[in-house]
Amino acid sequence: MEQRIIEELQKLGAMYTALIAVSEIGFFPGLRTLCEMNSCGAYATGWGCPPGCGTVETLARRVRKYRRGVVYQYVGVLEDSFDYDGMMASEHFFGSISDGIRIFAEKNALDAWVLGAGGCRVCAECTYPGAPCRFPGRKNISLEACGINVSVLCESCGLAYIHGPNTITNTGLVLLG
């Protein structure tokens, strides 16, 4: 199953992939304070971000129900370290990879859960907090929202966290039963 996921991720545009045992994934609840600082402006605005996505403990329990995973990355090239448009374009493309692998897993009836990067952008306007999520199976929850330190995750599976100057690396995880 892992090889099918890797092949599909590569078709979708992922540049790097690596296998990891879920038992090797660490959880760092303190990362949630970064979300609470709301530097991205998404805190408490949707079901994919804290607090709507659940606590680190709840998300970690869900992650631990899986045995293995495929870490995947897309590396965007920036004009310079202040290239906001380039960063957003990279995040958008990465989001399409994450959406594509979610759809692939669903169509193939795979026991999988995809964790991405950034906030959820499935709906133009989220129902949070007044009504349930319209698409709970497609909702994007970031690795950081789950308390997963991306640099530690990358180190654990042998992927680079930084791919050179004027680049931005988006990292996700496909969890497999």
N, C-alpha and C positions, 0 to 999 in steps of 0.2 A: 504494500500500500504506500509506503514512504516514497518508493521510486515513482509511482504514478503521480503523487503530489509534487515531487521535485520537477518532473517533466512538465506538468501543467503550470507550475510557477514560472518555469523558464519560458514557456510559450507566452505567458501573460506579461513577461518583461522583468521578472526578478533576475538580478545579476549574480547574486551569491546565495547559496543554500548550505545548510549543515544540519545534521541530525543531532538530537539531544534527548537524553532520558529525562523524564519529568522529575525524577528523584534528584537530578543535578541542578534544578532550578531553585534559586533562593528567593525569598520574599522579604521585602524591606518596607514595613508599614510606614516608616518615616518619609518615604517618597511621596506619600499622599499630601504632605504639607506643601509640596511644590504645586500640586493641583489647587490646594486651598488658597495659595497666594494669588491665584487667578491671573497670572501674567499672560495667558493666552486668551482670556476673556470667556472661556467656556464653562467655568465652574458653576454648577447649579443651573445649567441652562438646557440640559438634555439627559436622556436615559443612558447615553453612552459614556458620560463623564460623571465624576463624583459630584454629589453624593448619590445621584440617580442610579448609577451602575452597581451600587452595593459597596459594602466595606471590603477592605483588603482581605480580611479573614474569610469572608463569604466567597470572594473571588478565588482566593488561594485554595479553598476546599474544592471548588469546582475544577480548577486546573489539576489538582492532585488526583482527580478521578480518571485522568488519562495516563497512559504509560509512557508515551514517547511524543516527540514533536519534531517539526521541521522549522528551523529558523530561516527566514528569508529576508533579503535586503535589496533595495534599489538605491543607487548612488546617483544623485543629481549633480550636475556641474553648474557652478555659480560664476557670475562675472567677477564678483568679489565677495568678501564676507558680509556685506550689507545688502546683497541682492535679494530683497524680500520677494520680488516677483518670481525669481528663480526658485526660492525656497517653497513658495506656494505651488508652483507648477510641479515640483518634485513630489510634494505631499499629495497633490491631486492624482498624479500618475500612480504613486504608490497605493493610494486608496482604490484605484481601479484594479490593481493587482489583488488587493485584499478582497474586494467585492467579487472578482472573478473566481478566486479560489473558494470562496463561500458558496457560490453558485455551483461550481464543479462538485464540491463535496455533497451538496444537497441533491443534485441530479444523479449522483452515483451512490446515494444512500450510505455515505461514509459516516462513521462515528467520529466527527471532527468538530473542533471549535477554533475559530480564527480570531486571534488577537492582533490588532494592528497598531498604528501610530496616529497620534492626533485625535481629534474629536470625531464624532459620528456626523456624517453628512448625507445620510440616506434620504431624509426628508428635508424639504425646503424650510419647513417649520415643524419643530418637535412638539409633541403633545405634552411634554414634561411641564409641570408636575400634575396637571389636571386630569390626564387620561393615560391609559396604558400605552406603551410603545406599539406603534402600528406594525412594525417589522422586527420583532425580537430576535429572529434568526439571522437577520442581516445587520443588526446593530453593531457598530464598531466600538469596541472597548480597547483602550490602549494598554500596552504592556505596563507602562508606568502607573496607570490607574489601578492595576492589579498588584502593585507593589513590587514589580519585577524591574530590577536595575538593568537597563539595556546593555551598558558597558560590561557588567559582570556576566550577563547572559552570553554576549558575544565571545568573551574570553573563555567561558565554559565550553563552548562548542567550536572554538578555533576560528572564528570569524573576526575580521578587523572591525573595530568600532568607528575608527576614523580612516577614511580612504584618501587622504591627501588634502592639500590646500585647495580652497575654493570648491569644495564639495560638501554635500549634505547627504547623510546616510539615514534612510528610513528603514526600520527593522520591524518585522512582525513574526508571528509564531502560529503555526498550524498544529494544534494538539490532536493526537490520534489515539483512539481507544485500543 
